[in-house]
């Protein structure tokens, strides 16, 4: 069984967002990066699947040199090798379509039985890559996967996915397939020290962006803007309770317009 897992390097959740001059990009000079949390569930599921069904696992990531850190973490958790799409020095825009298109070239070349990735990335929160990649590779795709049961010698799987209202949908899917991991799918392991040491020596192949990308972006960013600051709240004290209640109700009616 051949398993691919896609990993994105995203700004740390405690990062303070600042706009670059001109407002068309973010100032990332002080950003700290981490593996996208949803991708960690995908890595864990890839490792568990390989442990049950043997075969080979490959981590694929796209970005500048720093993304290798996230790839090595995946290898420390148990992934066998990596393929890095190097975007270092690329000055043009890369929208979701460009990313999915470049990744699809690697997927089609590797010919996996399953591609795992997080259901979304916490930076752009778009959840575009899984569906786009599956379409470009002509594979079935299940997003927000919460349970996976492999069948027929791992040639097919029964997938549960979470939907609105606490309901579950169940799908029977044949390999090859693309699966977007939900946080309830598993509990990611901590990379053990021996795994961290072994990860340093595991093979990591590099592909130039020009080798896998021939498409132009479909979306152009015109600008970023920080959300407007909320007005200061009003505090009522030092008056009789009935008077304060009347004032609050009046504001809820006239300003908030909720009653």
Buried (B, 14 or more C-beta within 10 A) or exposed (E): BBBBBBBBBBBEEEBEEEBEEEEEEBEEEEBEBBBBBBBBBBBBBBBBBBEEBEBBBBBBBBBBEEBBEBBBBBBBBBBBBBBBBBBEEBEEEBBBBBBBBBBBBBBEEBEBBBBBBBBBBBBEEEBBBBBBBBEBBEBBBBBBBBBBEBEEEBEBBEBBBBEEEEEEEEEEBEBBBBBBBBBEBBEBBEBEEEBBEBBEEBEBEEBEBEEBBEEEBEEEEEEEEEEEEEEEEEEEEEEEEEEBEEEEEEBEEEEEEEE
